[in-house]
Amino acid sequence: MNENQPNTLPPEYFDHVYQANRDPWNFESSPYERAKYAATIAALPRPHYAEAFEIGCSLGVLTEQLAARCGHLLAVDVSEAALAQARARCAALPQVEIKLMRVPEEFPTQQFDLIVLSEVGYYWSPADLARAADQLIAGLKPGGQLLLVHWTPPVHDYPLTGDDVHQFFLEKAVQNGPLCHLGGQRHENYRLDLLEKN
């Protein structure tokens, strides 16, 4: 890999963040997060997804809301401290399975009707984003949907921006490509794009 390419942020980065603050991004209390989660759920065009996969579930705030639309929801994160909170939050939701998993180093073997990549892609290096994109596309059933939601302003220690991540996937949604773009929204500080596997 090019030495000038930024590296993916390691699990230790997130462990330190959660050790310093149990809710470092104010997922539980922020009006911004609440509005973004509502937009995320509203962007899902189907009332029910039999098999869904959420990458980077953190404390499980979005997980809990997604669960109502899923027959089975696999929610993963790289931080055990975050997952402990997610497990407690979703303890009464039998359709939710929470696991420690680092994508793209690890990826489930099954295929999904829905994959949600929210506030994760900019932590990856360009090379890992490319690897993950291939896994995500392969991990979707035909007609399966990929929902991308990311903060767009640059953050100094993140390898990529939200726009970098979305543009990478949208380039795969060209004519006869593996994905088609069903639509998107741009808000003041985040964007949302929905894609479907051809």
N, C-alpha and C positions, 0 to 999 in steps of 0.2 A: 504494500500500500504506500502511496505517496506520503513522504514524511510530513508534508505541509497539510495533509488532511487532518481535521480534528478527530479525536477519538470519542467513541461512545462513552457516556458517563457511566462509571461502574456502580454496582450495587452499594458499595461502601459510601458513595456520595449520598445516596438516599437514606442509608442507615444513620449517617451523621445528622442529616436534616431532621429526621423523625425523632432522634434522641434529643435534639435541641428544642423541639416543639411538636407536640402530639398531632397538631393540625396545621402544618406549616404554610399551607396555601389557603387556609380558612374555608375549606370545602363545606364545613358544617354551618357556617354563619354568614358567609359573604353574599350580599344581594346579587353581585355579579355572577357568582357561581350558581346561585339559585335560578337566575334568569337563563343562564347558559344551559343548565340541565333541562329546564323546561323546553327550550328550543331544540335540544338534542332529542328528547323523547318525541316532541311534536314532528320532527323531521322523519321519523320512521313511518313509511307509508303502509305497512302491514300491521294488522291488529295483533298478530301472533307470529313468533318465530320459534320453531320446534327446538333448534339447536343454535345457541349463540355463544360468542366468545368475546370477552372484554379484556383488552390488554392494558395493564397499568391501572388496576382498580383502586389502588391506594386504600383509603379508609372505607370504601364501599358505599359512599353516598350515592353516586350514580348507579352503582350495582343494584342497590335496593330498589331504585326506580325502574331500572331496566327489567328486573325480575318479573314484574307484573305482565310483561309482554312476551315472556319466554317460557317454553316448556322445560328447558334445561339451559342454564347459564354457567359457563366456565369463566371465572374471573381470576386473573393472575396479576402478580406484581413481583418485583425483585426485592422488596423490603418486608422482612418478617414482622417488623414493628407495625407497619401499616396493615399487614394482613391480619394481625391479631385483632385490630379494631374492626376490620371488615367482617371477620368471622363472628364477632359479637353482634355487630349491627344486623347481619343477615341470618342469625341463628334460627329464626322462626320461618325461614324461607327454604323449604326442602329442595326446591328446584335449583338452588344456587350451590355451586361447587367452587371452593376457593383454594388456590394452589400457589405455592412459590414457584415461579418460572421466569426464566430470563430469555426473552425473544430478542434476536433470532438464534441464539445458541441452542435453545430448546423450542420445540413447537409441537402442538398436539398432533396425533396421527389421524384424527377424525376430520370430517368436513362439516361446515357450518352453513346455516341459512343467513346468519348475520354475524359480522365481526365489527366491533366498535374499537377504534383507535382514537382515544381522546387524550390530548395533552401528553403524548408519549414520543411521537415521531422525531421531534427536534432534539431529543436526548441521544439519538443514534448518530454515528458517523455516516457520511455518504455511502460508504461501502456496506455498512450494516442496514441502512435504509433500503438499499437495493436488494440485499438478501431477504430482509423482512418482507418487502413487497412481493417477491416471488413466492414466499411461503404463504402470505395472506391470500394471494390469488389462487394458489393451489389448494388452500384450505377452505375456499368457498365452494359450495355446491353450484352447479349451473343455475343461474337465476338468483344466487345468493347475493346479499348486499353488504357493502363496506361503507361504514359511516366514519368520516374523518372530522374531528373537531380539535382545533388548535389555536392557542394564543398567537397573535401575529407580530407584536413588537419584538425586536431582537433582545435577547438576554445574553449578557457578555460571556457566561461560561457554558452556554448551550452550543453544541456543534452546528445546529441548523436553526432556521426560523420555521414558524408554522407555514408560511408561504412556500418555502423550499419544499416542505413535505407534501403539501397539497399539489403543487405544480408537478412534482415527480410522478404522483399517481395520475394526475390529469393527462400527462403525456402518454400514459398507457391506455387512455380512453379515446384513442384516435379511431378512425374508421377501420373496422375489422380487427381492432385490438382486443386484448383479453377482458377489458372493462368497458362499460358505457357509463357516461355521466348523466345521472338522473336530475341533477340540480344542485345549487349551492346557495349559501347566504354569506354575506360579509357584514359583520357587525363592527362596532368601533374598535374592539381589541381582540376579536377572534373571528375565525371563519369556519364554515361547516360545509362539507361536500359529501354527497351521497352517490356512490357508484354501484354498479351491478355487474356481475360476471356474465359474460356472453356465453 
